[in-house]
Amino acid sequence: HVDKALGKKVLSTLSKIHAKFWGNVPKGAWNDKTRPYKGKVMGLYTLYVVNKRCPGLIPDDVCKVFSQALWHWDTIRDFYSRSYPKTMCHGDTHIGNFYITKEGEVGTFDFQCKAEEHPMRDVTYFLSCSYPEENLERDEKELIRYYLSELEANGVPKSQIPSFENCWLQYRMQPFYTMYAFIFSGGFSDLMDPHQTNCGVKRIVAHFQRVDSAGAFYDLLEGKS
């Protein structure tokens, strides 16, 4: 169970990673030239598989918007690519990729999806799929502001730290990536446990609906972001 105290420890750990590679992403991290391609065909197929395995898991309205997003995935990917600032993101920050030491410190592993992205990629991914949805609405703004304060505490110049408004737009748009990641993995039974897919997608859907990710997506299509 992820409560606020553990959530802050995870975000503090992410802030240390992000601060270390702020504007200086190392070789080996995916970028626009090396990132594995994800497109509409793969996404639509795995969405179909997940809907067949877990009927009713994704409400019709969310499924419709996400299907539209997959058809426009290049537009969404372009939005991510032109979003700044950039750092090295872990890329798969569900709670199962973190550990707690006997001293109570939080660490992370499994960097196979590390990539040059806006830091809210990791923050949104973690909060949307690992934080209990009944508590996230209450805590999310406090947690995002805490993460931003931790960036400064870990050495990122204040002038380079994104505004809360910048982060909130990312917080509304990044769930498309998180949903794609879970749908893709859940569409292949050997990549993710069905229970993990069910719990993660249920939380992502609640986040998606609450922050109006659909509205952010339609604004993007209309050239407003």
N, C-alpha and C positions, 0 to 999 in steps of 0.2 A: 504494500500500500504506500503510495506517494503522498505524504502530507506536505504542508508548507515548508517545514524545516528541512526535509529531505530535498524538496524542490529547489530551495535556495542553495543547498550544497551542490546539487547537480549544476545549477546555473553558474555558480562560482567556478566550478571545474571547467565548464565550457568557456567562461570568460578568460581563464588563464590560457587555454589553448588558442583562443581567438586573438588575444593580445599578443601572444608570442609570434604569431604569423600575420599580424595586421599589416596589410598592404605588401606583404612579402611572402607569398605563397610558395612553398618548396616544390622542387621537381618531384614528379610522381603523383601529385594531386591532379585530379581531372580538371580540365579547363575547356573552353569552347572548341579547341582543336582536338582534344583527346577524350572527351566525355563519351561513354557508350551511348549510342543512339537509342532513344525511346520515342516512339511515334504512336499514331492513332491506331494502327492495325494491331500491334501488340497489346496496347492498352484496352481496346475494345474487346479483344478476344479474352483477356484475363478477367475483365469486368463481367463478361458473359459467364465465365466459369464460376466466379465467386457468387454471382446471383443464382446460378443453378445449384451450387453446393449449399448456400445459405440464403434461401428465399426469404425476402422481407427484411434482410439485414440493412440494405441501403434503400431508404424511402424513394418513391418514384420521382419526387421533385429533385432530390439530390442526384439520383441516377441520370436524370435528363440533363441537368447542368453539367455533370461530370462527363457525360458522353459528348456534349457540345464542346467542352474544354479539350477533350482528346482530339476532336476534329481540328481544333485550333491550337494544337500543342506547340507548334513552331512559334506562334505569337506569344504564348506564355513563356516559353524558353527564352525568347528574345527579351521579355520583361525581366526575367531573372538575370540575364547576362548584362543588361544595362543598369542594374540596380547597384548602387554603391552606398557604403564602403564595401570592400571585399577582404576576405581573410580565408584561411584554410578551415573549412567546416568538416566535421566528422562524417555527416551525411546519413547516419542511421542511428539516431539518438533515442531509441526506445529504452525503457528502463532496464531491459535485459542486457544491455551493453554497458552497464555501469556496475561497479562493485564498491563495497564499503570495507575499509580496513578495520582492524581491531581497535585502532585509535579513533575511529569514527570519521576518517577522511573518505572522500569519494573520488574514485578514479574511473577511467573508461578504457575500453579496448575495442578491437574489431574496426580498424580504420580502412577497410577495403573500399569504402565508398567516399573517401576523403576527396574534397573538391574545392575549387575556388568559387565561393558563393558569398552572398550577403549573410552576415552572422545570424540573422533571424531565421535562416534555414534550420539551424540546429535547435534554436530556442523554440520555434513553433512546432517542429517535429516532436520534441520531447514533451512539451505541454499538451499538445493536441492528442497524442496517442497514449500517454502514460499517466497523466494527472486525472484523477476522478472528475468526470464531467459535472457532477453535482457541486463540486467546489471550485472549478476552474473559473467560472464567471465571477465569483467573489474575489478570487486571488490574482487573476491574470495581469491586471494593470500594475498591481504592486510588484509582482514577480518580474515583469519586463523592466520596470524602473530599477529594481534591485540589480538585475543583470547589467543595465547600463552603468550603474554606479560601480559595479565590480570591474567593468572595463577600465574605468578611470583609475581605480585602485590598483589595477595590474599594469598600469603604465601607458595606456592609450591616451594621447593628448586630447584634452577636452574638446578642442576645436574639430577633432576628427570623429568624435562619437556621434552617431546618428541621433536625430531628434526622436522624441517619442512618436510624433506623427509619422515620420519615415518608417519607424518600426511597426506601427500599427497597420499601415498599408501592407507591409510584408506579412504581418500576422494574419491578414485576410487573404493574401494571395498564396502564401506558402502551403496551405492545406491541400492545394491541388497536387503538389509534389508528394506530400505525405500520403495522400490517398492513392496516388499512382504507385508509390513504393509498396504499400500494403496490398493493393489489388494485384500488382505484378507478382509479388511473393505468394499471395494467397491463391493465385491462379495456377500455381505449380506446387503440388502437394509436398514435394520434397524440400521446398525452401522455407516453409513456415507451418507451424502447428495450426490446425484449424481453429482451436480455441483462441490462440494468440491473434489470428486474423479477425475472428469475431469480436473480441474485446477491443482491439485496436481500431477497427473500422467503425464500431459503434461510437467510440469516443471522438473519432475524427469527424463523423457525421454531425454529432452534437456541436462540435466546435464550428464546423462549416456553416451550419444553419445559424448559430448564435451571432457570429461576427459578419454575417452576410457576405461570404466569399463569392456567391453568385453575383451580387451587386458589383463587387470589385472586378470580377471577370468581365461583366458587361460594360463597365466603364472603360476597361482596357480595350475591348473591341471597338468602342466608340472613340478611341483616341484620347481619353481623359486621363490616362496614367502611363 
